[in-house]
Amino acid sequence: MTAAENVCYTLINVPMDSEPPSEISLKNDLEKGDVKLKTEALKKVIIMILNGEKLPGLLMTIIRFVLPLQDHTIKKLLLVFWEIVPKTTPDGRLLQEMILVCDAYRKDLQHPNEFIRGSTLRFLCKLKEAELLEPLMPAIRACLEHRHSYVRRNAVLAIYTIYRQNFEHLIPDAPELIHDFLVNEKDASCKRNAFMMLIHADQDRALDYLSTCIDQVQTFGDILQLVIVELIYKVCHANPSERARFIRCIYNLLQSSSPAVKYEAAGTLVTLSSAPTAIKAAAQCYIDLIIKESDNNVKLIVLDRLIELKEHPSHERVLQDLVMDILRVLSTPDLEVRKKTLQLALDLVSSRNVEELVIVLKKEVIKTNNVTEHEDTDKYRQLLVRTLHSCSVRFPDMAANVIPVLMEFLSDNNEAAAADVLEFVREAIQRFDNLRPLIVEKMLEVFHAIKSVKIYRGALWILGEYCSTKEDIQSVMTEVRRSLGEIPIVESEIKKEAGELKPEEEVSVGPAQKLVTEMGTYATQSALSSSRPAKKEEDRPPLRGFLLDGDFFVAASLATTLTKIALRYVSLVQEKKKQNSFNAEAMLLMATILHLGKSSLPKKPITDDDVDRISLCLKVLSECSPLMNDIFNKECRQSLSHMLSAKLEEEKLSQKKESEKRNVTIQPDDPISFMQLTAKNEMSSKEDQFQLSLLAAMGNTQRKEAADPLASKLNKVTQLTGFSDPVYAEAYVHVNQYDIVLDVLVVNQTSDTLQNCTLELATLGDLKLVEKPSPLTLAPHDFANIKANVKVASTENGIIFGNVVYDVSGAASDRNCVVLSDIHIDIMDYIQPASCTDAEFRQMWAEFEWENKVTVNTNIIDLNEYLQHILKSTNMKCLTPEKALSGYCGFMAANLYARSIFGEDALANVSIEKPIHLGPEAPVTGHIRIRAKSQGMALSLGDKINLSQKKTSL
C-alpha cells in the first residue's frame, strides 16, 4: 500500500481538566436530556472511547434515543461515534445492533438534505465491515445521480474506497460505472474524484477517457488537470514507450492558468524528455512562475528546481540561453531570492551572454544607489558587486565596463559594499595592466569623497602602489595635501582654537522679531546669531578628521604610500632639486603627523607601532638605499601577486571538483543497464516523484542509511525506565527540521489493568511541548505507543524529562508514578556546514559577544587528524584552505564555521600544537575558541567538543 492510500482517521483534541463522567449519568443524559444535553453527553462518550473505555452498555441507548434525532450536530457526532466504536464481538462477528445502525444510514443516504447525504458518504469511506456496507450499495449507486455535486463527489469517493479495500464483490462493475459517470459529468470536483479512482482502480479506462478528451485538457478545471499530470507521469514512468502519446498534452498544460498545474507539468516534462525544447519550455515555465507568484517560499522552491536542472550537464547549455530571463527575478525585493538568482546566473554565464549580464547588473547597481535606504539594500548592493567581481575575473574583457560604475561606490556610506569594491579594484589593477591608467584616474577622482577610514587606507595603498607616471605621483601628493589641510597641523589647529573667539564676538545683529504664542502672549526671539562652532567639524578635510579622531593607523598607511611614491619619483625625475623638494614635502607631512600624535589635540594618542612605522619611513627617505627601494616598490606587489594567484588556484580547484561531481563518467568496462532487466530496487533514478514528494511532506523521507550498522534507527532508541519497573518505557527520537517526534512504547508489566495511564513530559532549554499526550487504559501485559511532539526554537542542547502516572484498576491507593530517564536532544541534528568569506568571518567574530574557550584534552597525536575529528563531530566546515594546513611545523591554526537550520551562526578558531619536548607520542594540546550570537549555541557546541574530543578505539 502506498503512502497515499493509508487510511485517514478522525483526530480529536481532548481537554484533560475534568474528571471522566460515570456511565450511569451519561446513560441518563442520553435518554432523558434535551438536544443540547444529548450533544454534550455524546461528546463525552466519544472522548471516553478514544481513551480506551469500552462502554458496551451505552450502544443500545444511543441507537434508541439518539439515532432517530434529526439535529445536524448530533448527526455529525454520530458519524464520529460509529467510526470509533467497536462493531464486532471478541470473536470477530458483527454485533446484532449494527443492523439497526445500517438501516439508519440507508435512510440518511436517501435524505433530502444534501449535506447529510454527503457527510454520510464520507463516513462510509472509513468503514471496514463488508456486512455493513452490503445493504447500502444500491443507495450509494443512486447518489451518483443526485442533483448536487457535493453528494455526487462523495459518492464517487465512497465507491472508490469500497472497491479499493478488497470489497470488489460488493461493486464489481465500479470502474465501468465510474467511467460512464465521468463521461457525462460536468462538475470539476466530481470529475477529478472519478478520474482519480480510475487511475488507481483501472488505469486503462483512465487512459481511454484521456485519449477521447486529450485536446480539451486545457479547458478542464485545475484540480482535474493536476490529476491528469499525475496519470501521465505514472503511465510514462511505468511504460516509457507511451511518452510520445502524451508529451503534447503536457506541453499544453504548461499554458494552464493554474500555477500548481504549470509547476507539476514542468516537473513531469523534465522527467519525460531531455530534449532541449522540452527543457527550455519547462525552464521558461519555472521562470514565469517565480516572477508571477508573490509568495517568497514558492519563489525559492521553484528556484531550487531551476538549480536542479542546471546540475544536469546536458541541460546547462539550454539554461545558458535563458540567463537574461532568469535575471528578471531580481525584481523581487526578497534578499534570499536575489542571492539564489545571482548565484544561478553566475553559474550559467558564458562568453556569449556575459555582456548582457553585466549591463543588467550595472543597471541594478545604479538602481540601489537611488533607492531610499532599506535594510536589505546594502546587502543586495554587496551581492551585485561580488557578482560583477566574479564576472570580471572570469571574463577580463568586461572589467573595463564594470570598474567606472563600481568606483563610484568607494565613497558610499555602506562600508561593506565599498570594501568589496576596493577588493575588486585591487585584484583588477594587479591582473589587468591595460586598465591601470583608468583605475588610477578614477581613484583620484573619488579619493576626496571617501568617508570610511578603512576604505581610505585601502585607496591610499592602491594609489601608492600603482602610480607610475610623474603626473600621477604629483596628483597623489596634491590629493593628500588637500585631504590633510593646512600644515603644520598642530600649529594651525592651535591657531584655529585661539582664533575661534573672534568670529564669535563679531555677532551679526538684525531686527528683533516679535512672535505671538498660542496663548496670545508675545515671545521675543534673539537677533544675535552665531554659526561658527557648528561649522568646525564640517570644515575639516577627511584625513585631518581621521587623525584628530585618533585613528593613526591610516597615518602609518599614508607614510608607506608617501615613501613609495617619493622613491619612485626620485627614479623618474633626474633633477636633484625636484627630487629633494618632493622628498622634503613627504617628510614634512610625516613629521607633522608625528608631532600631532604626540600632542594633546587628538582624541586618542598615537600608538608606538604607528610611531615606529612613520619613523622608519622617514629614515628610508633620508637614506634612499637601493635595498629599501626594492622592498617598498617590488616585494609588496609580489606578495599581493602570490596571494591572488593562490586564491585563483583555490577557486579553480573547487570549480574542478564541482564539475567532476556533475560529470557522470562511465568507464569502458562498466556494465550497461537495460531498463527491462533492471530489478525494482535498482531503479533509484526512476523513483516515483509523486510518491517521494508525498513521503517528504509526511516526514517519512527514507534517508540512505550508512553502511555502519550502528547508524541505524535503533541507535536513536532511548530506554526511559528499568526492566523491573511496573511500566517499561522506551522512546524513539525522530528529529525533523523544526520539531522532534517522540514515539514512546509503554508496556504494562503487571497483571493489573492500568487506567488513565498518562505520559507527562516537561522540557528544559528552548523546547516546547506542543500538546499533552492522551491517557490510555492498558490491559495486563499489554503495550501501546504514545506520540508526543516537541517544537524546537533554537540551537542549544535541550533535555526532555517526565514520568508515567497511572491508576491500578480496583485499587484504592493514590496514583502511581514511574520517573523516566532524561532524553538529551543532540545539537548536531540542527547544525550544518556552511561557508563565508574571511571578511565576514572576522566581522562576525568581532560582533558576537558569547565566547566559550575549550581546552584541548585528547589522545590524538596528529594535528591534522585532530582537526578532521573535530570537523566530523561538530558538523563544521574548515574555512582555512588546505594549502595553508598542509606541511608539518608543530602547530596549526584553523577557522571553522557552521550555520544552524534556524539561521544562527557558529564560529570556531582551533589553535593547536604538538609538544615536541614530550616525545613523538605526546597528544595534541591547545585551545578551541567558539563564538556565537546566543549563549546556548556557544555552550552547547563547547559541550559537544568536550564530549567527543577523545578518539574512541573500536
N, C-alpha and C positions, 0 to 999 in steps of 0.2 A: 504494500500500500504506500502510495507516495505521500509526501508531507501535505499536499493539497487535499487529500482525501481523509485525513484524520478527522474523527468525529468532534463536533463542537458541542459543548455543554453550557448551560446557563450558569453564570457565576454570580453569587450574591454576597455583598458585604454585610457582615454581622456585627452589630454593636454589642459589646460584652459587658455592659454596665449592670444590667438587671439579672435577677435570679430566674432560671427557667421555670415556667409555669407547670402546674400539675396536669395530668391527663384528664382528670375529672372536671376541673374548671374549664379546660378547653372544650370538652365534650358539651358542657352546659352552654357555653357561648355559641358553639356551632349549631346547637339545637334550638335554643330559645332567643338568642340575641337578634338585634335588628341587623340590617345590611352592613352598617359601619362596624359593629361588634364582630360579626362573622368575618369581615375582611381582616381585622386585626388578629383574630384567632387563627385564621388560615395562614397568615404571615408567620405567626409563632410556630405553627405546626411545621411549616416548610423549613424554618431555621433549625428546629429540633431534629428533623430527619437528616438535614445536611450535617449535623453534628454527630450523627451515628445512632440516634434514638430510633427504635423500631415503630412504636405506636400502632400496633395492628388493630387495636380496639376502635380507633377513630375512622378507619376506612369506610365502614358501612354508614357511620354518622354523616360523613361528608357526601357519600352517594345519595343518601335520603334527603338531607336538609340543605346542602349547598349546591349540588349539581343542577337541580332544576331552576336555580335562580338565573334571571336574565341580565343581571348587572354586569357591565363590561369589565370593571376592575376585577370582580370575582372570577369572571371567565378567564381573564389573563392569568390570575394567580393559580387557578385550577390547572392550566396548561403546564405551569412550572411544577405544581404538585404531582401531576401524573407522570411528569418526566423523571422525577427523583424517587418516587415511592416504589418499594419492592413489589413487582407484579406477579411473582411466582412463589410457589411453596418451596420449602427447603429442598425437596427432591426434584425441583425444576419444572413442575407443571404449573400452568397458568391458574391464577386464583379465579374462583367462580364469580366473584363480584365484578371482575373486569368485563364480563359480558354486558353488564348494565352500563358501564362506562363507555364501552364500544358503541352501544346503541345511542347514548347521548351525543357522541361525536359524529355519528352518522346524521343525526338531526342538525347538528351545528354546520355540517358540510352542505346542508340544504337550506341554511338560514338565509333570510332575505338580506341581512346586513353583510356587505362585502368585507368589512373589517373582521368580523367573527369568522367568516369562511376562510379568509386569507391567513389569519393567525392560527386557526386550527390546522390548516395545511402545513404551515411552518412547523407546528408541533409534531405532526406525523413524520417529518424528516428525522426526528430524534427517537422514534420508536424502533425497538429491535425485535419485537414479537410478531412473527408472521400470523399467528392465530388472531391477533387483534386487528391486523391490517386487512386480512382477507375480506371480512364483511363490508369494509369501507371502500373497496376498489371501484364499484360502479359509481359511487358518489364522487370519488376523486376524478374519474374519467369525465363525468358530467361537468365538473368545474372547469375543464379545458374550454368549454363553450360559453362560459359566463360572460356577461356583458362588460364586466370591469376588469381592467388589465391587472390590478393587484391580485385578484383571485387567480387569473389565468397563469401569471408568472409563478405564483407559489404552488399551483397545481403541477406545473412542469417540474419544479424543484422536488416536490413530493414523489412524483413518478421516478425521477432520476435517482433519488436516494434509495427508494424501494428496490429498483432494478439493480442498483449497484451493490446492495447489501446481500447479494446472493438469494434474493427472493424473486428470481425471474419467473418462477412458476405462477406467481400472482398476476403478472402482467407480461406474458411472453412476447407480445407484439409491441412493446414500448418503443423501440427505435422507429418502427414503421408509423406508429401513432404520432410520435413527436415530429417525424419528418413531414407528414401530411399537415400537422398543425403549423409547422414552420412555414410551409409554402403559402398558406392562407393568412398567416398572422400579419398585422400591420404595426403593432406596438413594439418599440425598440427593445424595451427591457424584457418582454416576453420572448422576442426573437433571440435575444442574447442568451437567456437561460436555456432555451430549446437547443440552440446551436452548441452551447457548452455541453449539454447532455450528449448530443450526437458525437461530439469529439471524443468523449470518454467511453461511450457505450458502443457506438458503431461508426468508426471513422470513415468507412467507405461511403456511407449515406451522407455524412457531413461534406465529404468531398464532392459527391454528386450534386448536392444542393449548391455548394460554392461554384461549381462549374456552370450551373444554369444561370447564376446571377453575378458572375465574375466582373462583368462590365459595369454593373450598378453599384459596386462596392463603395465608391466614393460618396454615394448618396445615403448610405446607411448611417445610423447613429454611432457615436464614438465608442459606446460600450460594446456594440456588436463588432465594430472594426477591430477592437483590441483582441477579441476572441478569434477573429479570422486570422490576425497576425500570428497568434499563438498556434493555431491549427497548421498554418503554412510552415511555420518553423518546425513543428513536431514532425510533419509529414516529410519535409525535405531532410530533416535530421536523421530520420529512420531510413529514408529511401532517396538518396541524392539524385537519382535519375529524374525525380519529379521537379527539380529546380526550374527547368526551362518553362514548365507549365505555369508556374505561379510568380515568376520573378517580375513580370509586367504588373501584376496586381500589387506587389509590394512597392514598386516604383510609383504607382498611382496613389498609394496610401501615404507616401511622403508629402503629398499635397493636401493631406487632411487638415481640417480646421482645428482639430484637437491636438494640443501639444503632446499629450500622452501617447496618442496613436503615432504621431510623427517620430517620437523618440523610440518607441518599440519597433516601428517599421525600419528605421535607420539601423538599429542594432541587429535586426533579423537580416537585412540586406547584406550587411558586412559578413555575417556568418555563412550566407548562401553563396555569395560571389566575391571573388577577389579581383574582378576586372576593374581597371582604372575608372571606367564610367560609373560603376556601382559605388566604389569607394568615394569618388568625388561627390556623387549625389548624396550619399549618407553624411559626409563631412559638411557639405553645404547645408543640409537639413539641421545638423547639430549646431552650426554657427547661427542659423536663423533662430533656433530655439533659445540660445544663450542671449541673443540681442533682444528678443521679444519678451522673454519671461522676466518678471520683475523680482521674483524670489532669488536671493543670492545663493541659497542652498542648491536650487535647481541649476543655476549657472555653474556652480562648482562641480556638481555631479556630471553635467554634460561636458564640461571642460576635461574632466578625467577620462571620459570616453574618447575625446579627441586625442588626448595624450596617449591612451592605449593604442589608438590607430597608428600613431606615429612610431610606436615601438616596433611595428612590423616593417622590415626593411623595404619590401615592395610597395607598401602604402606611403612611405615617407615622400617619395618622389611626387606622388599625386597631391599630397598635402602642401608641398612646397609652392605649388601654383596658387594655393588658397591663402597664403600668408597675409595678403592685403585684406582679405575678408575677415581673417581671424583678428586682425588689428582693430576692426570695428567694435570689438568687445571692450576696448579701452574706454568707451563712452560710459561704462558702468562706474559709479563712484566708489564701489567697494574695493579696498586695497588688496584683499586676498585674491579676488578675481583678476585684478590687473596684474598682480605678481605672476600668477599662473599663465596668463595670456602672454606676457612679455617673455617668460621663460620658454614657452612653446614656440613663439615667433622666432626667438633666438636660435632654438634647436633646428628650426626648419629653414632658416635664411641661407641663401646660396648666392653666388655671384650674379645670378640672373635677376634677383629681386632685392638685393641689398640696398640699391639706390633708392627705390621706392620706400623701403622700410625706414631708411634714415630720414627721408623727407617727412614721413608721418611722425616719427619720434621727435624730430626737431619742432614740428608744429605743436606737439603735445607739451614739450618742454616750455615753449613760449607761452602756451595757454596757462601753465601752472604759475607763471610769473604774474599774470593779470588777475588770477582768481583771488577772491577775498580769502584770507588765511583760514584754512580748515585744518583740523588736527592731522589729517592724513596727507595733505598737500605736500608737505615737506618730504614725507617718506616716499610718496609717489615720484617726486622730482628726483630723489636719490635713485630710485629704481630705474628711471629713464636714463639718468646719467651713466649708471653702470651698464645698462643695455647698450647705449651708444659707445661706451668704452670698449665693450666686448666686440661690437661690430667693427670698430676701427682697428682693433688688434688683429682680427681675422681677415679684414679686407682693408689694407693700408690705404688704398685709393680714396676711401671715404673720410679719412682723418681731416683732410683739408676743408671739407664741407662742415664737419661737426665742430671743430675747435673754435672758430669765431663765435658760434652761438653759445657754446658752453662757457667760454671765458667770461661772459657777462655775469655768470653766477658766482664768480670769485668774490664779488662784492655783496653777495647775498647775506641776509641776516642769519639764515639757517646754516650753522657751521658744518653740519654733517654733509649736506649736499655740496658745499664749497670744498670740503676736504676730498670728496670723491672726484670732483672736477680737477683739483690740484694733482691728485694721484694719476689721473688720466693724462694730464698735461705733462707731468714728469716723465711718464712712460713714452708718450708720443715724441717729446723733444729729444729723448735719448735714441729712440728707434729710427725716427724719420728725419734724416739730415736736411732734406729739402724743405721741411716745414719750420726749421728753427727760426729763420728771419721773421716769418709770420707770427710765430708764437711769442717771440721776444717783443715784437711791436705791439701785439695785443696786450701782453702782460704789462708793458709800460703804460698803456692807455688806462687800464683798470687799477693800476697799483695804488694810486692815491685814494681810491674809493673802498679799499678793503677794510672791513670793520673788525674782523676777528684776528686776535693776535697770533693764533695758531696758523691761520692761512697766510698771514703777513710773513711769518717766519719761513714758510714753505716757498712763498713767492720770492723772497729775498734770496733764498738758496738757488732757485732756478735761474734768476737773473745773474747772480754771481757766477754760476757755473757755465752758462751758455752765451753770455755776451762776448762776442769775439771781435767785433769791429770797434774802432776808435770812437765812432759816433755813438754806438750803443752804450759803451762804457761811460761816456760823458753824460748820456741821458740818464743812466742809472744813478750817477753821482748827483745829478740835478734833482731827481725824484727823491733821493734820500735826504738831501738838504731841505727840500720842500716839506717833507713829512717830519723833519726834525725841528723845523722852525729856526728861530734866531739863536745863534750860538755866541759865546759860551752859554750853556743852558742855565747854570746856577745863577750867574750874574743877571741874565735877562729876567729870570723868574723873581729874583730878589727885588729888582727894579720895579717889576710889574706889581709886586706886593706893596712896595712902598708907594708907588705912583697911583695906586688904585683909589686912594683917599681923595686925590684932587678932583677927578671927574665926579666923584660922589658929591663933593661940596658944590660943584658948579651945577646947581639944580635948575632945571627949566621951570619957569613959573608961568602958569596960564591962568585964565579967569576961573574962579571957583564956581563949580556947578551946584545948583540947588536941586535936590531931588525930593519928590513927595513920596512918603511911605504909604503903606496900605491903610494906616490909621489916620492918615491926613496930616501927620506932623512933618516938619521939614528935616531932611538929613543932608548934611553938607559933606561933599567929597573933597579931599585934599587936592590941591593943584600941584603939590610937589611930587615929582616922579623921577625915579632913577632905575635904569635897567642894566647898569654896568656889571654888578657882581654875577648876575644870571648868565651873562654872555661869556664869562671867563672860561667855562667848561667847553662851550661850543667853539670858541676861537682856537683851541689847541689843535695843532696838527696831529694826525693819528699816532705816529711813532713817539712823539713827545708825550702824548696822553698815556701810552702804554708804559713808558719809563717812569712817569710821575706816579702811576698806579703801583709801581714796584715790580713790574714784570721785566726783569733784567735778562731773562733767557733770550729774549728777542735781541737784546743788545749784543750778546755773545754771537748770535747768528749774524747780526749786522757786521760785527768785527771781522768774521771769517769772509763774508761777502766782499767787504772793502779790501781786505788783504788780497783776495783772488783777483779782483778787477785791477788793483794797483799793480800787482806783479805782471798781469797781462798787458797793462798799459805801458809799462816800462819796456816790455819786449816789442811792442808795436811802434812806439814813438822813439825816435833817435835823439831828439833834443834833450840835453841834460836838464835844462831849465824847466821844461814842461814836466819831465819825469819827477823832478824834486818837488815841483809845485803840487802835482797830483798826490804824491806820497804824503806831503806835509798836510794837505787838506784831509786825507783819510786818517792820518794820525791825530790831527786836531779833533776830529769827530769822536775818535775812540777816547782821547784824553778827557774831553768834556763830559762824555758819558760816565767815565770812571769817577770824575770829580762829583757828578750829580749823585752817583751811587753812594759815595762816602758822605754826602751832605745829609741834612735832616729833611730835605724837601720831599723825597718820595714817601709814599705810604709805607713801603717796606724797604729796608736797606738791601743793597746788592749782596748776593751770596759770594762766598770765597771761590766757588767753581767758576762763576762768571768773571770775577776779577782776574783769575788765573788765565782764562781763555783770552780776555781782551789784552792783558799784559803780554801774553805770548804773541798775539798778532802784532802788537806794537814792536816787539823785539824783531820779529820776522821782517817787518817793513824797514826797520832801521838797518838791518844787516843785508837783506836781499841775497841770501845764499842760494845756489842752484838746487841744492838738496830740498830745501823748503819749497822752492818753486815747483819742483816735481810733485811733492806730496800734495800741495794745495791744488795744483792745476791738472794733475793727471790721475793720481791714485784715487782721489774722491770719486771721479767719474767712473773709474774702473770698478770700484766696489759696487756702485749702482748698477753697472752693466752686469756684473756677476749675479746680483740679486734678481734682476729682471729675467735673466736667462734661466736661472734656477726655477723661478716662478712659472715661466713659459713651459719649461720642461715638465714640471709637475702637472700643469694643465693638460699638456699633450698626452701624458701618461694616463691621466684619469679618463680623457676622451677615448683613448685607445682601449682601455679596459671596458668602457661603456659600449663601444662599438663591437668589441669581441663578445660581450654578453649578448648583444642583439643579433649578431650574425650567426645563423644556425649552420654550423659546419658539419658536413656529412663526410665521414671517412670512406675511402674506397671499399673497405670490407664491411661496412655497416649493412645489416640486413634490411631488405626492402619490406615495408609493411603493406600488405594488401588489406583493404578495409573489410572485405568479405571474410577474410580469415582471422581477423583480429578478435581476441577474446574480449568479453564485455568489460572486464576490469582493466584492460589495457587502453581503452578508448578515452584516455584522460582529456585529450584535446577535443573530443566530441561529446563532452558532457552537456546535458540538457540545461541551457542557460536559465530557462524559466524555473526549473526545479532548484537550481543553485541560488537564484535570487530570492526565492521563497524561503529556502533554508537560512539564508543570511539574515533575512528580515525577522525570522523566528529566533535568531541567535543560536542556530544549530549548525554553524559552519563547521564542516569536517576538516579540521586542520590536519595537515600531514604530520602524523606523529613521528617523532625522532626514532632513529633506529635503536637508541638506548632504551631498554625495557623499563628503566627507572623513570623515564619521562612519560609514562602512561597516565591514564586517568587516576589509577589507584594511588599515585603519588600525591594527589590532591585531597585524598580522604583523611579526615581528622577524627580520631577517636575522642568522644566527648565524655563518656562515663566508663567505669570499670566493668569487667565481665561479671563480677559478683553483685553489682547493683541490681535492685528490683527492676529498674528500667535501663536497658542498654541503649545508648545513642551514639551515632557517628554521622559526620556531615561531609558531603562532597561540596567543595567550594568552587563554584563556577564563576569566573570573573569575566563579565562583559566589559564594554568600554567604560560606562559611567555607573554601572551597578553590579552588585555581587548577588548571585542567587545561591542561597544555602539550601541544599537538598538534604534534609535530616532524616535518617532512618531511625525510628523509635521502636524498640522491641520490648514487649511485656514479658519479663522472665519469671513472673509469678503465676500461681494457679488461680488468682482472683481476677475479676473483671475490674479494670481501671476506668473510672468515669471522669469526665472533664479533664482529661489528660492534656495539659497545655504547655507549649514551649514558650517560655518567657525569655526574651532577649534584650540586652542593652548594649550600647556601643560606646567606645572611647575613641576620641580622635574625630576627624572630620567625616564621620559616617552617620547615616541617619536611617533608622528602620522605617520602611515605607508603611507597613501595616502589621498588626498583631496577628500571628497565626491562629486559626480557629481551634477550639478544643475538640478532642476526639474521645471516643469510647473504645477501649482496647479489650478484646476478649482474652481469656487466659492464653498465654504463649502466642498471642497474635502480634503482628507488626504493622506499621503504617509509615508512609512517607509524608513529611511536612515540609513545605517550601516557604522560605522567607526571603524577601527582597530587601537589600540594603543599598541605599544610594551613596555614592562617593562624590565628595565635593572638591577635594584637593589631594595632592600627592603627599601623603605622610603615612607613617605606619599606624594602622588602626587595629583595635582589639575588639572582638565581639565576645561577650560573656553572657551567661544566663543560667537558667535552671529549668528542669521539667517538674511541674507540680501536678498532682492527681489525687483523686478520692478513690478509696477502695470500696467497692460495692458492698453494702451491708454493714460496713464498719462504722462505729460511732465516733471514731477519733477524728482529730483535725486533719487538714490537708497534708499530704506527704510531699516531700521535696527532695529532688536529686540535683546537686550542684554540678554544672557542666564545666569541663576544661575550657580555657580561653582559646579562641581562634585568632591567630595573628594573620593580618592581611599584609601580603608582601608588596612593598613599594615597587618592586621590579615589574609588576604587571602593568604599571602606568608610565614607565619611563622608556623613551625611545631614543636611539642615537640621532643626533642632528648635527648640522654644520653651520658655522658662521665665520665671518672674516675676522682677522686679527684685531682690526679696529673695533668691531662690535664686541669682541670678547673683552678687550681692555676697558671699553666703556661700561659694559655690564659689571665687570669686576670692580670698577670704581663706584658704581651706583649701589650694588647690592649690599645691604647692611648686616646680613647674618652670615657669620663665618664659623665653620667648625673645623678645628685642626685635629687631624687624626695621626697619631704616631704609628709608623710602620712597625709591625710586630709579626714577622713571618718566618717560615722555614725555607722560603725560596732563595736560591743563592745567585740566580742570574737576573740582572736588571731588566732585560727585555722580556724575559719570561714573566717577571712580576707585573710589569706593565700590562701585558696581554691578559694575565689572570684578572687584574683589576677591571680591565675593559669588559671582559666576559661576564664578570659577576655583577657589574653595575649597569650594563647596557649603555655605557657612554661611548662617545666617539673621540678618537685622538685627533686633535687639530694640528699637532706638530707633525710636519712632513716626515716621511720615513727616512729621507736622506739625512735629516738633522739627527735622527735617533740611531742611525747606523754607525758601525765602528764601535770600539771599546775604549773608554777612557776612565772608567771607575766611578763615574757619576752620570746622572740623567735627569733632565727636567722636561716635562711634557704638559701641555694643556689639554684638558678633556671637557667635552660639552655634551649635554643631552637636554631634551625637552620633554615635558610630560604631556599626556593627552589633553590636559587642561590648559596647555599653553604656558606653563611655568618653566623658567629656565634654570638649569643647574650647571654650575661651573666647577671645575676642579683643577688644581695645579699639583702635579706629582713631582716632588723633589727628592730623589733617592740616590744613595751612593753605596759603593761596595767597600767595606772597611778592610783594605788590603793588609793592614798590620795584624789582623786577626786570622789571617790564613785564607787559602782559596775556598774552604768550605764554610766560611762565615756567611750568615744570611744577610740579605739586603737591609739597610737602615735608612731612615729619613722621615719625611712628613708628607701628608696629603692634606692640602687646604681646600675645603669645599665652601663655595659661596652660593647663596640663593636668596631670593626676594623674601621668602617666608621662612620662619624659624623651623617649622615642621619638616620642610623639604631638606634643609641643611642637616638637621639632626638625624632624620631617617636614613639619608644617604650615608652619613657617618657611621650609623649603627650597622648598616649593610656591609660597609667596607670592613669594619671591625670583625664582624661575624665570619666574613669569607676571606680574610687575609691569608690564612694559612692554607697551604695546599694539602688536601686530604689524599692519602695514598690508598687507592682502592685495592 
